[in-house]
């Protein structure tokens, strides 16, 4: 794994994990074990948390991954405020920046605001998921953390996504397109056929256990650059100019 924002891969392993693991397979297995052992605790926490706010999402990540990552529950703005994180290399036309560290909370708050309008949320679930994914709050564990939060938000809006019918590759490809071109309907169009009436919380652990590729946005071609780099600043400026987001007054 080339993702080494702390610069200590050789001594501390991948992202300073508790076992100092470096092998990608071992990292994924241990990481997912931590997730599986803690998932029901995280779901229980979310069910009782009203309302869900940014700190709630940090807490979910901490519950899920503190057994493997000592920094679990801390976002990129706290850990690596000087780094921009991308999916793909700069010579790849699908090269996509995740949110600027300083704007992660604003991005998540906006997604939660969108989800508070229950009718709009059911009609346009991809807008909310797309913003949460674009925010990419954590160095790792984003996909699984966001999924649990998203499922709880859907539950409160009285609908669910039938994840068992989705396809990993199609979903990740569409999610990447949504991040590159927000609010153009990419993910809405993909998710809408899988929208069903509310699913009981008791069914969630089994549903989640059957979903493949939850770490797709964390493990596939993640790169980072220093935010002081003028080219990186230009990428962010161009990204925001070409892909205007909805006005913050819309709910």
Secondary structure as a PSIPRED ss2 file (coil, helix, strand):
# PSIPRED VFORMAT (PSIPRED V4.0)

   1 X C   1.000  0.000  0.000
   2 X C   1.000  0.000  0.000
   3 X C   1.000  0.000  0.000
   4 X C   1.000  0.000  0.000
   5 X C   1.000  0.000  0.000
   6 X C   1.000  0.000  0.000
   7 X C   1.000  0.000  0.000
   8 X C   1.000  0.000  0.000
   9 X H   0.000  1.000  0.000
  10 X H   0.000  1.000  0.000
  11 X H   0.000  1.000  0.000
  12 X H   0.000  1.000  0.000
  13 X C   1.000  0.000  0.000
  14 X H   0.000  1.000  0.000
  15 X H   0.000  1.000  0.000
  16 X H   0.000  1.000  0.000
  17 X E   0.000  0.000  1.000
  18 X C   1.000  0.000  0.000
  19 X C   1.000  0.000  0.000
  20 X C   1.000  0.000  0.000
  21 X C   1.000  0.000  0.000
  22 X C   1.000  0.000  0.000
  23 X C   1.000  0.000  0.000
  24 X H   0.000  1.000  0.000
  25 X H   0.000  1.000  0.000
  26 X H   0.000  1.000  0.000
  27 X H   0.000  1.000  0.000
  28 X H   0.000  1.000  0.000
  29 X H   0.000  1.000  0.000
  30 X H   0.000  1.000  0.000
  31 X H   0.000  1.000  0.000
  32 X H   0.000  1.000  0.000
  33 X H   0.000  1.000  0.000
  34 X H   0.000  1.000  0.000
  35 X H   0.000  1.000  0.000
  36 X H   0.000  1.000  0.000
  37 X H   0.000  1.000  0.000
  38 X H   0.000  1.000  0.000
  39 X H   0.000  1.000  0.000
  40 X H   0.000  1.000  0.000
  41 X H   0.000  1.000  0.000
  42 X H   0.000  1.000  0.000
  43 X H   0.000  1.000  0.000
  44 X H   0.000  1.000  0.000
  45 X H   0.000  1.000  0.000
  46 X H   0.000  1.000  0.000
  47 X H   0.000  1.000  0.000
  48 X H   0.000  1.000  0.000
  49 X C   1.000  0.000  0.000
  50 X C   1.000  0.000  0.000
  51 X C   1.000  0.000  0.000
  52 X C   1.000  0.000  0.000
  53 X C   1.000  0.000  0.000
  54 X H   0.000  1.000  0.000
  55 X H   0.000  1.000  0.000
  56 X H   0.000  1.000  0.000
  57 X H   0.000  1.000  0.000
  58 X H   0.000  1.000  0.000
  59 X H   0.000  1.000  0.000
  60 X H   0.000  1.000  0.000
  61 X H   0.000  1.000  0.000
  62 X H   0.000  1.000  0.000
  63 X H   0.000  1.000  0.000
  64 X H   0.000  1.000  0.000
  65 X H   0.000  1.000  0.000
  66 X C   1.000  0.000  0.000
  67 X C   1.000  0.000  0.000
  68 X C   1.000  0.000  0.000
  69 X E   0.000  0.000  1.000
  70 X C   1.000  0.000  0.000
  71 X C   1.000  0.000  0.000
  72 X C   1.000  0.000  0.000
  73 X C   1.000  0.000  0.000
  74 X C   1.000  0.000  0.000
  75 X C   1.000  0.000  0.000
  76 X H   0.000  1.000  0.000
  77 X H   0.000  1.000  0.000
  78 X H   0.000  1.000  0.000
  79 X H   0.000  1.000  0.000
  80 X C   1.000  0.000  0.000
  81 X C   1.000  0.000  0.000
  82 X C   1.000  0.000  0.000
  83 X E   0.000  0.000  1.000
  84 X E   0.000  0.000  1.000
  85 X E   0.000  0.000  1.000
  86 X E   0.000  0.000  1.000
  87 X E   0.000  0.000  1.000
  88 X C   1.000  0.000  0.000
  89 X C   1.000  0.000  0.000
  90 X C   1.000  0.000  0.000
  91 X C   1.000  0.000  0.000
  92 X C   1.000  0.000  0.000
  93 X C   1.000  0.000  0.000
  94 X C   1.000  0.000  0.000
  95 X C   1.000  0.000  0.000
  96 X E   0.000  0.000  1.000
  97 X E   0.000  0.000  1.000
  98 X C   1.000  0.000  0.000
  99 X C   1.000  0.000  0.000
 100 X C   1.000  0.000  0.000
 101 X H   0.000  1.000  0.000
 102 X H   0.000  1.000  0.000
 103 X H   0.000  1.000  0.000
 104 X H   0.000  1.000  0.000
 105 X H   0.000  1.000  0.000
 106 X H   0.000  1.000  0.000
 107 X H   0.000  1.000  0.000
 108 X H   0.000  1.000  0.000
 109 X H   0.000  1.000  0.000
 110 X H   0.000  1.000  0.000
 111 X H   0.000  1.000  0.000
 112 X H   0.000  1.000  0.000
 113 X H   0.000  1.000  0.000
 114 X H   0.000  1.000  0.000
 115 X H   0.000  1.000  0.000
 116 X H   0.000  1.000  0.000
 117 X C   1.000  0.000  0.000
 118 X H   0.000  1.000  0.000
 119 X H   0.000  1.000  0.000
 120 X H   0.000  1.000  0.000
 121 X H   0.000  1.000  0.000
 122 X H   0.000  1.000  0.000
 123 X H   0.000  1.000  0.000
 124 X C   1.000  0.000  0.000
 125 X H   0.000  1.000  0.000
 126 X H   0.000  1.000  0.000
 127 X H   0.000  1.000  0.000
 128 X H   0.000  1.000  0.000
 129 X H   0.000  1.000  0.000
 130 X H   0.000  1.000  0.000
 131 X H   0.000  1.000  0.000
 132 X H   0.000  1.000  0.000
 133 X H   0.000  1.000  0.000
 134 X H   0.000  1.000  0.000
 135 X H   0.000  1.000  0.000
 136 X C   1.000  0.000  0.000
 137 X C   1.000  0.000  0.000
 138 X C   1.000  0.000  0.000
 139 X C   1.000  0.000  0.000
 140 X C   1.000  0.000  0.000
 141 X C   1.000  0.000  0.000
 142 X H   0.000  1.000  0.000
 143 X H   0.000  1.000  0.000
 144 X H   0.000  1.000  0.000
 145 X H   0.000  1.000  0.000
 146 X H   0.000  1.000  0.000
 147 X H   0.000  1.000  0.000
 148 X H   0.000  1.000  0.000
 149 X H   0.000  1.000  0.000
 150 X H   0.000  1.000  0.000
 151 X H   0.000  1.000  0.000
 152 X H   0.000  1.000  0.000
 153 X H   0.000  1.000  0.000
 154 X H   0.000  1.000  0.000
 155 X H   0.000  1.000  0.000
 156 X H   0.000  1.000  0.000
 157 X C   1.000  0.000  0.000
 158 X C   1.000  0.000  0.000
 159 X E   0.000  0.000  1.000
 160 X E   0.000  0.000  1.000
 161 X E   0.000  0.000  1.000
 162 X C   1.000  0.000  0.000
 163 X H   0.000  1.000  0.000
 164 X H   0.000  1.000  0.000
 165 X H   0.000  1.000  0.000
 166 X C   1.000  0.000  0.000
 167 X C   1.000  0.000  0.000
 168 X H   0.000  1.000  0.000
 169 X H   0.000  1.000  0.000
 170 X H   0.000  1.000  0.000
 171 X H   0.000  1.000  0.000
 172 X H   0.000  1.000  0.000
 173 X H   0.000  1.000  0.000
 174 X H   0.000  1.000  0.000
 175 X H   0.000  1.000  0.000
 176 X H   0.000  1.000  0.000
 177 X H   0.000  1.000  0.000
 178 X H   0.000  1.000  0.000
 179 X H   0.000  1.000  0.000
 180 X H   0.000  1.000  0.000
 181 X C   1.000  0.000  0.000
 182 X C   1.000  0.000  0.000
 183 X C   1.000  0.000  0.000
 184 X C   1.000  0.000  0.000
 185 X C   1.000  0.000  0.000
 186 X H   0.000  1.000  0.000
 187 X H   0.000  1.000  0.000
 188 X H   0.000  1.000  0.000
 189 X H   0.000  1.000  0.000
 190 X H   0.000  1.000  0.000
 191 X H   0.000  1.000  0.000
 192 X H   0.000  1.000  0.000
 193 X C   1.000  0.000  0.000
 194 X C   1.000  0.000  0.000
 195 X E   0.000  0.000  1.000
 196 X E   0.000  0.000  1.000
 197 X E   0.000  0.000  1.000
 198 X C   1.000  0.000  0.000
 199 X C   1.000  0.000  0.000
 200 X C   1.000  0.000  0.000
 201 X H   0.000  1.000  0.000
 202 X H   0.000  1.000  0.000
 203 X H   0.000  1.000  0.000
 204 X H   0.000  1.000  0.000
 205 X H   0.000  1.000  0.000
 206 X H   0.000  1.000  0.000
 207 X H   0.000  1.000  0.000
 208 X H   0.000  1.000  0.000
 209 X H   0.000  1.000  0.000
 210 X C   1.000  0.000  0.000
 211 X C   1.000  0.000  0.000
 212 X C   1.000  0.000  0.000
 213 X C   1.000  0.000  0.000
 214 X C   1.000  0.000  0.000
 215 X C   1.000  0.000  0.000
 216 X H   0.000  1.000  0.000
 217 X H   0.000  1.000  0.000
 218 X H   0.000  1.000  0.000
 219 X H   0.000  1.000  0.000
 220 X C   1.000  0.000  0.000
 221 X C   1.000  0.000  0.000
 222 X E   0.000  0.000  1.000
 223 X E   0.000  0.000  1.000
 224 X E   0.000  0.000  1.000
 225 X E   0.000  0.000  1.000
 226 X E   0.000  0.000  1.000
 227 X C   1.000  0.000  0.000
 228 X C   1.000  0.000  0.000
 229 X C   1.000  0.000  0.000
 230 X H   0.000  1.000  0.000
 231 X H   0.000  1.000  0.000
 232 X H   0.000  1.000  0.000
 233 X H   0.000  1.000  0.000
 234 X H   0.000  1.000  0.000
 235 X H   0.000  1.000  0.000
 236 X H   0.000  1.000  0.000
 237 X H   0.000  1.000  0.000
 238 X H   0.000  1.000  0.000
 239 X H   0.000  1.000  0.000
 240 X H   0.000  1.000  0.000
 241 X H   0.000  1.000  0.000
 242 X H   0.000  1.000  0.000
 243 X C   1.000  0.000  0.000
 244 X C   1.000  0.000  0.000
 245 X C   1.000  0.000  0.000
 246 X C   1.000  0.000  0.000
 247 X C   1.000  0.000  0.000
 248 X C   1.000  0.000  0.000
 249 X C   1.000  0.000  0.000
 250 X C   1.000  0.000  0.000
 251 X C   1.000  0.000  0.000
